[in-house]
Amino acid sequence: MIHHHLSDEMILAFAAGSLSAGQAMVVACHLDLCPDCAARVAEAEVIGGAMIDEVELSPVADELFEQIMLDVNEGQSFPEPEGPLVLVSEQDQMLCDPTGARVPRLLANMIGNDFDAVRWRTAGPGIKQYLLPLQGSEGEKVRLLKLSPGFVTPDHSHHGSELTLVLKGSFSDDTGRYRVGDIQDAEEDMHHQPIADTEEDCICLVCTDAPLEFKGVITRLLQPIIGI
C-alpha cells in the first residue's frame, strides 16, 4: 500500500503540463504505481477542461497553434532510449524485472525491464547511480539510485528541489518510511539522512534541479566526482 502521495499542487501542475521534464517523468512513473493519484490527476484534467470550455473563445492567428506545438515538442521531448524499447499494452499498469520489482512504463521504455542490466556507476561505498539521458531544464538531472541494504546516505540538505520515487526496497528518514510507489518531495529547507532499511537493495528514481548540500567535509570534497 502506498502511504506517501503527490501533493495537490503537484497534481494540478502535472495536469496543467507545467512541470519540468524531469519532474513530469517522476510523477508519470508514480501514477503508474498509484491508482489514487492517477484518479486525482484525471479529476483535475476534467475540471481543467470544464473551466476552459467556459472561457469565451476569441479568434487567434492560424500559425499560433503550430508555434505552441513546436514549443511543447522542444521543451518536453524525451530522448531515444539507448537500449531496446520495451512495449507495454495499454492494459498493463507496469512491468516487473526478474526479481519482481515494478518498472513503470515510461522508465521501462528507456532502460528496459531489468534493473540488474542497468549500467550502474559506483558513486561511493554502498551507492550506485545511473544518469538518465533526459533533456530537462537547466541544472535538472534525473537518475536511478541504488542503495545497498543498511546504507546510510550522507547528511545533506538541498539547494533546490528533490523528487524521489521508490521502485524497490524502502528507505527511512525523519519524515517517515518510504516503500515501493511512495514519493517524497523534498524542498530547499529540508534536511535529512535517508537509510536503506531492508535486506534488499533500495532503488529510487530521483529528480533534482540543483546539487545537494552535504554536511560532511569528505563528502563535499568528493561531490564533484560523485556528481550528486
N, C-alpha and C positions, 0 to 999 in steps of 0.2 A: 504494500500500500504506500502511495506517495503522500508525504506529510508536508513537504515544502513546495509551494506552488508559485506561479508568477503573480506579481503584484497587479492591481487594477491598472496602474499606469503603464506597465509593460504590455499588458493585454491590449490596451487601447492603442498604444504606439505600434504594436505589431499589426493590428487590424487596419490601422491607417497607413501602413507602409512607411513609417517614419524612422524605423530603427536603422542602425548601420548594418552593413552586410554581415559582419561578424556576429553581432547580437541577434540579427534575424535568423542566422543559421542555428545558433544555440537554441533559440526559442522554438524554431521549427522542429528540431530534434526532440525537445521536451514535449511538444504537442503530440508527437508520435507515441510517446510513452504515457502520456497523461490525458485520459479522456475528459476529465473535469475541466482542465484548462482549454482543451480543444473545443469543448462546448461553449466556454466563455468567449473564446475568440469568435466562434460562429455567431453567437448572440450579438457581440459588438459589431460585427460586419453587417448584420441585419439592421441594427439600429442606425449605423452609419449610412447604409443605403437608403433607409427611410428618410433620414434627415436631408440627404442630397436630393431626393425626389421632391421634397417640399420647397427647395430653393427655387426661386424664379429663374427660369432659363433665359439667357441672353445670347445673342449671336456672337461667334468668335471667328477668327480668321481660319481659313481652311488648313493652313500649314501649322497651326498651333498643336493639334493632336499629334502630328508626326514628330514635332520637336519634343513634346513631352515623352513620347515613347522612346525616342532616341536617348534622352537624358536618363530615363529609367533603366534602359538596357545597359548603358555605360556605367551607371552607378551601382547597380545591383547584380551584375552578371557574376556567375561563378566560373572558375577556370575548369578546363577539361581535366578529368581525373587522370593521374599518371598510370594507374593500373586498369585492369579490365572493368567495364561497367557492370554493376550488379542490378539486374532488372527485378523490380518488385511489383506485383499486381496491385491494383487499387484496393483490393480487399485486405491485403496484408498490412498490418499496422507496423510491423518491424521484422527484421531478420535476426537470427541468432548465430553467433560464432560457434565453433566446435565445442566450446566449453559451456554453451548455453547463455552466454552474456548477450544482452539485447543490443542490436545495432540499428539505430534509426535509419530511415530510408535515405535521407539526404547524405548522411555520413557514409552509408554503405556504397552509394554511387561514387564516392571519392576515394575510399580506401579498400573497398571490398568488405566481406563479412567475416574476417578472421583477424582478431586483434593481434594474434601471435605473428601474423605475416606483415604487420606494420614495420616500417624501417625505423625502429626506435633509436634514439640517440641518447646516450648516457649524459645526464646533466649533473650527476653527483651520486654519491653512495645512496642507493635505495630509491632513486628517482630517474625516470627516463621520460623523454618527450618526443613528439613528432609535430612539427610545424606544418599546418595545412596550407596548401598553395591557394590561399583565398585573397582576392583583391578587396581589401577593406578600406576604411577611412584612414587618414594619416595617423600613424602610430598604433593602429589596431593590429592585433595578432590573434589568431585562433589556433589552438594547439590541443593535442591529446597529451595528457599527463598520466604516467603510470607510476604509482607509489607502491613500494614493497610493503608487505604486511608489517604493521608496527612502526612504519616510517613516520617521523615527526618532521613536518616542514619547518624551515627556519622561521623564527618570529618575524612578522612583517606587517606593514600597513600598505596603503595604496596611494599612488599619485593620481590615479583615475579610477574607473570602474573595473570590476572583475565579475564576470558572469560565468558560473560553474555548474555543469550538469553531470551528475554521477551516472556512469554507464555500467560499472561493475564494482562490486565490493561496497565499501562505505568509508566515510571519514567523519570525525567529530571535531568540534571546536567549542568555544564559549557560547555560541548561538544554538547549539544542538547537534543532533546526529543526522547525517545526510546519506540516504541509501539510494539504490538504483531508481532513477527517474526524478529524484529530488533536485531542486535547482536553488542555488544560492546567488543572490545579487548583492555583492559587496561594494559599498560606496567608498569614497575617498577617506572618510573619517573612521572606517572600520579597521580594527587592529585584531589580528588573530594568528593562531598557530595550529592549523589542521593536523590531525593524526589519522593515519590509515588504521582503522580499528578492527579489521577482520583478519582471518588467516589466509585470505587470498589477496591478490593484487587489487588495488583500487585504481580504476581507470576513469578519468574525467575528461570532458570536453570543456575547454576554458577559453573565454574571450576576454582580452584585456586591451585597453586603449592607451596604456602608459606602463612603463616598467614598475615593478613592485619596489617598495622601500623596505629593505631588510635592516634589521636592528644590529645583527652581529657584524663585527669588523671583518672577519674572514669571509663571510658570505657576501658582504658588499664588495670586497676585492675581487671575488670570483664572479660577480654578477655579469660583467661584460663577456666572460667566457661562456657562462651558462646560458645567457640570452633570455632570462626571465625577468 
